[in-house]
Amino acid sequence: MLPRRTLIAAIALVFAACASASDATAPTAGQAGTTTAVSIDSFAYMPQTITVAVGETVEWTNDQSVGHTVTADDGSIDSGTMANQATFAMTFETAGTFAYHCTIHPNMTGTVTVTG
């Protein structure tokens, strides 16, 4: 199993490689800035709705023993299945509202609002 920082760095590299410079509406991963934490517990994202500024990072941590995902409704974010205590971080570089859900448990939903 990879150390947590190595895993986060690997995920950031994958997202950076997949990001298109011409796609101005998609968030990008792996950039430095302020971090806001979201816990995944009791089959919910806590807090369910957050507001961050452009350039800020959101980090989700799965605090349950079952797998969960962080998947944008528009497909722009996909953490893959996160095991217990796994983290996924995303830096948002574009203002907008990003609705997301867990593909394993579709009743789990959340929203990140990014202000300019």
Short mmCIF file of the C-alpha atoms (twelve columns), coordinates in Angstrom:
data_MODEL
# 
_entry.id   MODEL 
# 
loop_
_atom_site.group_PDB 
_atom_site.id 
_atom_site.type_symbol 
_atom_site.label_atom_id 
_atom_site.label_alt_id 
_atom_site.label_comp_id 
_atom_site.label_asym_id 
_atom_site.label_seq_id 
_atom_site.Cartn_x 
_atom_site.Cartn_y 
_atom_site.Cartn_z 
_atom_site.pdbx_PDB_model_num 
ATOM 1   C CA . MET A 1   0.000   0.000  0.000   1 
ATOM 2   C CA . LEU A 2   1.333   3.430  -0.937  1 
ATOM 3   C CA . PRO A 3   1.978   6.079  1.720   1 
ATOM 4   C CA . ARG A 4   -0.831  8.651  1.832   1 
ATOM 5   C CA . ARG A 5   1.252   11.528 0.407   1 
ATOM 6   C CA . THR A 6   2.502   9.340  -2.448  1 
ATOM 7   C CA . LEU A 7   -1.070  8.336  -3.279  1 
ATOM 8   C CA . ILE A 8   -2.271  11.961 -3.237  1 
ATOM 9   C CA . ALA A 9   0.651   13.001 -5.443  1 
ATOM 10  C CA . ALA A 10  -0.077  10.163 -7.881  1 
ATOM 11  C CA . ILE A 11  -3.747  11.143 -8.096  1 
ATOM 12  C CA . ALA A 12  -2.763  14.775 -8.651  1 
ATOM 13  C CA . LEU A 13  -0.447  13.767 -11.496 1 
ATOM 14  C CA . VAL A 14  -3.178  11.724 -13.150 1 
ATOM 15  C CA . PHE A 15  -5.614  14.628 -13.002 1 
ATOM 16  C CA . ALA A 16  -2.987  17.108 -14.171 1 
ATOM 17  C CA . ALA A 17  -2.205  14.882 -17.152 1 
ATOM 18  C CA . CYS A 18  -5.904  14.585 -18.015 1 
ATOM 19  C CA . ALA A 19  -6.725  18.281 -17.664 1 
ATOM 20  C CA . SER A 20  -7.144  20.172 -20.900 1 
ATOM 21  C CA . ALA A 21  -5.730  23.677 -21.077 1 
ATOM 22  C CA . SER A 22  -8.649  24.666 -23.309 1 
ATOM 23  C CA . ASP A 23  -11.282 23.439 -20.819 1 
ATOM 24  C CA . ALA A 24  -11.728 26.540 -18.661 1 
ATOM 25  C CA . THR A 25  -14.671 25.115 -16.692 1 
ATOM 26  C CA . ALA A 26  -13.003 22.027 -15.213 1 
ATOM 27  C CA . PRO A 27  -11.275 22.063 -11.828 1 
ATOM 28  C CA . THR A 28  -7.655  20.961 -11.702 1 
ATOM 29  C CA . ALA A 29  -5.764  18.948 -9.115  1 
ATOM 30  C CA . GLY A 30  -2.451  19.223 -7.325  1 
ATOM 31  C CA . GLN A 31  -1.997  22.967 -6.839  1 
ATOM 32  C CA . ALA A 32  -1.012  24.582 -3.550  1 
ATOM 33  C CA . GLY A 33  -3.331  26.792 -1.490  1 
ATOM 34  C CA . THR A 34  -5.766  26.729 1.393   1 
ATOM 35  C CA . THR A 35  -7.357  23.339 2.134   1 
ATOM 36  C CA . THR A 36  -10.914 22.693 3.303   1 
ATOM 37  C CA . ALA A 37  -11.628 19.255 4.793   1 
ATOM 38  C CA . VAL A 38  -14.692 17.148 4.064   1 
ATOM 39  C CA . SER A 39  -15.260 13.949 6.033   1 
ATOM 40  C CA . ILE A 40  -17.102 10.969 4.593   1 
ATOM 41  C CA . ASP A 41  -18.926 9.356  7.508   1 
ATOM 42  C CA . SER A 42  -22.335 7.849  8.275   1 
ATOM 43  C CA . PHE A 43  -22.948 7.564  4.516   1 
ATOM 44  C CA . ALA A 44  -22.737 11.346 4.081   1 
ATOM 45  C CA . TYR A 45  -20.286 14.078 3.121   1 
ATOM 46  C CA . MET A 46  -19.705 16.361 6.116   1 
ATOM 47  C CA . PRO A 47  -20.220 19.191 5.477   1 
ATOM 48  C CA . GLN A 48  -22.479 18.416 2.546   1 
ATOM 49  C CA . THR A 49  -22.180 21.899 1.039   1 
ATOM 50  C CA . ILE A 50  -19.025 24.018 1.130   1 
ATOM 51  C CA . THR A 51  -17.887 27.289 -0.374  1 
ATOM 52  C CA . VAL A 52  -14.245 27.922 -1.269  1 
ATOM 53  C CA . ALA A 53  -12.389 30.574 -3.242  1 
ATOM 54  C CA . VAL A 54  -10.722 29.976 -6.604  1 
ATOM 55  C CA . GLY A 55  -7.338  28.343 -5.960  1 
ATOM 56  C CA . GLU A 56  -8.404  26.573 -2.782  1 
ATOM 57  C CA . THR A 57  -8.205  22.818 -2.290  1 
ATOM 58  C CA . VAL A 58  -10.884 20.515 -0.926  1 
ATOM 59  C CA . GLU A 59  -9.692  17.286 0.685   1 
ATOM 60  C CA . TRP A 60  -12.152 14.456 1.287   1 
ATOM 61  C CA . THR A 61  -11.308 11.711 3.821   1 
ATOM 62  C CA . ASN A 62  -13.221 8.446  3.974   1 
ATOM 63  C CA . ASP A 63  -13.797 7.854  7.696   1 
ATOM 64  C CA . GLN A 64  -15.878 4.715  7.122   1 
ATOM 65  C CA . SER A 65  -14.875 1.079  6.729   1 
ATOM 66  C CA . VAL A 66  -16.754 0.858  3.401   1 
ATOM 67  C CA . GLY A 67  -15.605 2.308  0.079   1 
ATOM 68  C CA . HIS A 68  -16.913 5.614  -1.252  1 
ATOM 69  C CA . THR A 69  -16.223 7.874  -4.225  1 
ATOM 70  C CA . VAL A 70  -16.225 11.591 -4.894  1 
ATOM 71  C CA . THR A 71  -17.600 11.856 -8.428  1 
ATOM 72  C CA . ALA A 72  -18.772 15.096 -10.052 1 
ATOM 73  C CA . ASP A 73  -22.204 14.917 -11.632 1 
ATOM 74  C CA . ASP A 74  -20.633 16.273 -14.854 1 
ATOM 75  C CA . GLY A 75  -17.707 13.798 -14.698 1 
ATOM 76  C CA . SER A 76  -15.035 16.462 -14.107 1 
ATOM 77  C CA . ILE A 77  -14.005 14.897 -10.775 1 
ATOM 78  C CA . ASP A 78  -13.570 11.206 -9.988  1 
ATOM 79  C CA . SER A 79  -11.678 9.979  -6.956  1 
ATOM 80  C CA . GLY A 80  -12.135 6.311  -7.752  1 
ATOM 81  C CA . THR A 81  -13.105 4.077  -4.837  1 
ATOM 82  C CA . MET A 82  -11.617 5.350  -1.577  1 
ATOM 83  C CA . ALA A 83  -10.889 2.795  1.138   1 
ATOM 84  C CA . ASN A 84  -11.076 3.567  4.864   1 
ATOM 85  C CA . GLN A 85  -8.895  6.587  5.764   1 
ATOM 86  C CA . ALA A 86  -8.042  7.273  2.109   1 
ATOM 87  C CA . THR A 87  -7.998  10.904 1.024   1 
ATOM 88  C CA . PHE A 88  -8.688  12.658 -2.247  1 
ATOM 89  C CA . ALA A 89  -7.796  16.301 -2.889  1 
ATOM 90  C CA . MET A 90  -8.903  18.668 -5.640  1 
ATOM 91  C CA . THR A 91  -7.842  22.270 -6.219  1 
ATOM 92  C CA . PHE A 92  -10.549 24.368 -7.860  1 
ATOM 93  C CA . GLU A 93  -9.221  26.943 -10.340 1 
ATOM 94  C CA . THR A 94  -12.545 28.050 -11.825 1 
ATOM 95  C CA . ALA A 95  -15.539 29.680 -10.168 1 
ATOM 96  C CA . GLY A 96  -18.775 27.739 -10.330 1 
ATOM 97  C CA . THR A 97  -20.875 25.129 -8.572  1 
ATOM 98  C CA . PHE A 98  -19.709 21.524 -8.646  1 
ATOM 99  C CA . ALA A 99  -22.296 18.942 -7.585  1 
ATOM 100 C CA . TYR A 100 -20.934 15.504 -6.723  1 
ATOM 101 C CA . HIS A 101 -22.059 12.100 -5.443  1 
ATOM 102 C CA . CYS A 102 -20.833 8.650  -4.448  1 
ATOM 103 C CA . THR A 103 -21.190 6.216  -7.346  1 
ATOM 104 C CA . ILE A 104 -21.474 3.324  -4.880  1 
ATOM 105 C CA . HIS A 105 -24.133 5.051  -2.739  1 
ATOM 106 C CA . PRO A 106 -25.966 7.497  -5.079  1 
ATOM 107 C CA . ASN A 107 -28.020 8.948  -2.214  1 
ATOM 108 C CA . MET A 108 -24.782 10.541 -0.938  1 
ATOM 109 C CA . THR A 109 -24.498 13.998 -2.516  1 
ATOM 110 C CA . GLY A 110 -22.508 17.156 -1.970  1 
ATOM 111 C CA . THR A 111 -21.772 20.527 -3.528  1 
ATOM 112 C CA . VAL A 112 -18.659 22.669 -3.781  1 
ATOM 113 C CA . THR A 113 -19.321 26.296 -4.640  1 
ATOM 114 C CA . VAL A 114 -16.217 28.104 -5.864  1 
ATOM 115 C CA . THR A 115 -16.260 31.894 -5.698  1 
ATOM 116 C CA . GLY A 116 -14.097 34.164 -7.819  1 
# 
